[in-house]
Amino acid sequence: MGYLLNTAIDRLSSISFENTEENSLKSFHVLIKEYLRRVNQFINKMDVSVDHYPLFSFAKTLGKAIDEKVYRAYSKLDMIQHPYVKVICYGYLEISELADQGVDEAIQYIDIYDPMIKFFERGGSFTIRQGELVVSGTAYPLKYWRHLNISVQDISDIELDHMDQKGRDEH
């Protein structure tokens, strides 16, 4: 296993996916928006298609095969009950493995899943209900997410921490 895949496994290992506590941080929404922006950018630049949700297999989208041991490298993913969280985590492992192999598209878009991984690291969770991705009571319609014009979001840890602290201070 290469450096990027090992780094991805380490990051996923630090996340408590069992924690289903309903947190509501301002940073969650910035991270969701940035993820949608990055997925849109990837789809537009690579001229590929994904299903109607922004949750997809990076390898399958590019027509690349991934060795099964990559999916088993972090065995705790099998225990995650949330199918969409699994898709994101598997996509993150796939892009890391492909970048380690030197696949140009993976290297170019290596950070596509970073907003969602940060979202999970911060305790974020979501559901998909009636065609909407729901985060802390806010719904992101998945019917027209491809047509959203989202500006680049600053997802540095410093900015996200500042945003969340400011949100706590307002309450």
N, C-alpha and C positions, 0 to 999 in steps of 0.2 A: 504494500500500500504506500502511496505517495504522501508527500507532505500535506497537500491540500485536503486530501481525503481524511488523513489523520486529524487535521485541524477541525474539519467538519464533525467528525465523530466526537472529538473532545467537547466542542460547543454543544452538540446535541446531548451529550452525557451530563452536562451541567444543568439541563432544563428539567424542571419538575412538571412533567406533562399530566401527572395525576392531580395536580392542584387545579381544581375547577372553580375555585373561589371567584366570584364576579368582581374583578377589579375594574376600575374606571379611571384610566390615566389619560391625560391629554395626548401624551406621546403615542398612544395606541392609534389614534386617528391619523397622525402624521405618518406613521409607519405603514398603515394600510394604503394611504394615498400614494406613498412613494413606491410601494410594491406594485400597485396598479400601473403607475407611470412607467416603471421599469419593464414590466411585462408588455405593455403596449409598445414601448420603444423596441423591444426585442422582436415582437411579432411584425411590426412595420418594417424594420431594417432587414430582417431575415426573410421576409415574405413567406412566413409559415402560418399555419392555422392551428388553433387549439379549439377544444370544445367551448361551449358558451361560458364556462367559468374560467377565471384566471388561475386555475389550479391544474397543473399539468406535469407530465413526465418530460423533463428536458431532453433526455436521450431519445425517447420515442418521437418527439417533435422533430428532432434532427435525423431520425432514422438510424440511430446508433445503437449498437448492442452493448449491454453492460454485463459483466461477469456477475453471476449470482452471489459470489462471495462478498461483493460490495454491499448488496442489500442485507446480508447477514452480518456485516462488520459491526453493526450496532444492533444487537439482537433485541434490545428493549423496545424498538419500534414496533415489533410484532404485538406488543402488549397494549399499544395505544388503540383505544376504541374509536377515536374520531377519524373517519376515513379521509377527510380533507387535510387534516394535520399530517397524516401519514404521507399523502401525496406530496405535500410541500417538503417534508423531511427526506423522502426518497429522491425527489428532484434535486435537493441540495447535495445529497450524496452523489448523485449521477453527475452533476456539473463539476463537482470537485474531482471525481475520478477522471472525467474526460479532460479537464484542464491539466491534471497530472500527466495524462497521456499526450498532451500537446495539441489537442483539438482546438483549432483557432476560435471557433464560435464559443466554446466553453471558456476559453481564456478571456475573450472579449466581454462576455456577460457573466463572469464569475461572481459578481456581486448581486445578481438578480434576486436571489432569495434572502439576501442579508436583511432587508426590512422585516420580513416575516420571522426570521430567526431571532432578531432583536425583540420583536413583538412577543414571541414565546419566552425569551429570556427575562422579559419584564413582567411576566405573569399574565400576558394577554391570552384571551380565548375568544372564539367566535363560533357562530352557528350559521348554517345556511337554511333559510326558511322562506318559502314562497318566492324563490328567485332572488333573494336578497342575502348578502353577507352582513350579519348583524354582530356589531361589536359594542358592548356597553350601552345597549339601547339605541344605538345609531345604526340605521340600515343603509347599506351601499347597494343600490340596484344593480343586479348582474345582467339585466337585459341590454343596457347600453354603456357598460363600463368601457368598451372599446372606443367610444366616442367622447369620452371625457378629456378635457384639456387640463391636465394637472401640471403645475409648475414643479420644478425640482424642490424637494423638501430636504432640509438639513437634518440628517439623522445621526449626527455625531452624538456620542454619549453625553458630552458636555451640554449640548443644546437640548437633548431629550430630558436629561436630569433637571436642567433649568426650567423647562416647560412644565414638568411634573411638579416641581417644588412650587412654582408660581400657581399652579392649579390648586395645590393643597392650601396655600396661603389664602386663596380667595374663598375657601370654604370655611 
